[in-house]
């Protein structure tokens, strides 16, 4: 299990921040560049790659980072004419940001249209995540998709996280937000300190990278996997009238599924529309749809996580 990560911001107020913005995105690109690695004895995988981790205040690896790196590892073994279309993964253990991650890829099948891969992410020779991914050759076929919600204001009318948290004197939070590569602009008021008065399970946000991003399709698909882990369980808290600072709150991602419906460009505005259809037994389910600004459904995401309120002694 990996701890659920917080939000990302876009910083644009000064020359220095613009340089930082470009550096933040460059660091994401670098984070997704894996290098060949030595095999791990006793495993079934045949291809191995190594990746590093980005800083996170709690010392745990951001789940979206591992998802994105698994996409990149699997994609190294598939022909570029077959983009990824689905991923199903389980978070098995917390990752340590101070340790490198080894990705082992097992080639399961290369058919006439589809390619299937299994990826395990290892630290200290133990799996921290297990992923199944499928790739498909581009083909013509039936087509339809959900429509962009009509009642959403444009991103220019939505505040940045930095603006919403400008008066919060928590140095590690400001530092964490300033180092992230995505601009996130929530439509609904955040619930860091105050609960949603409507107790609604709906949450929407505009997202894009802070600066231009390379055109490589696999890199964009991986970056969207990274962003797909943004607050996907937060609708559980909204529905229950909780906040991120509720005493005794414990949350962790358990699994993650994602379907890419169309090619994506992560440096263009996308609407991430999230909801929670169910919570029970210490678990909560989050569902998300990612739309282009023009209204096309780009991806669908699902994640279940542990959501518990630890009783006070």
Secondary structure by P-SEA (a helix, b strand, c coil): cccbbbbbbbbcccaaaaaaaaaaaaaaaaaaccccccccccccccbbbbbbbcccccccccaaaaaaaaaaaaaaaccccccccbbbbbbcbbbbccbbbbbbbbbccccccbbbbbbbbbccccccbbbbbbbbccccccccccccccccccccccccccccccccccaaaaaaaaaccbbbbbccccccccccccccccccbbbbccccccccaaaaaaaaaaacccccaaaaaaaacccccccbbbbbbcbbbbbbccccccccbbbbbbbbccccccbbbbbbbbbcccccccbbbbbbbbbbbcccc
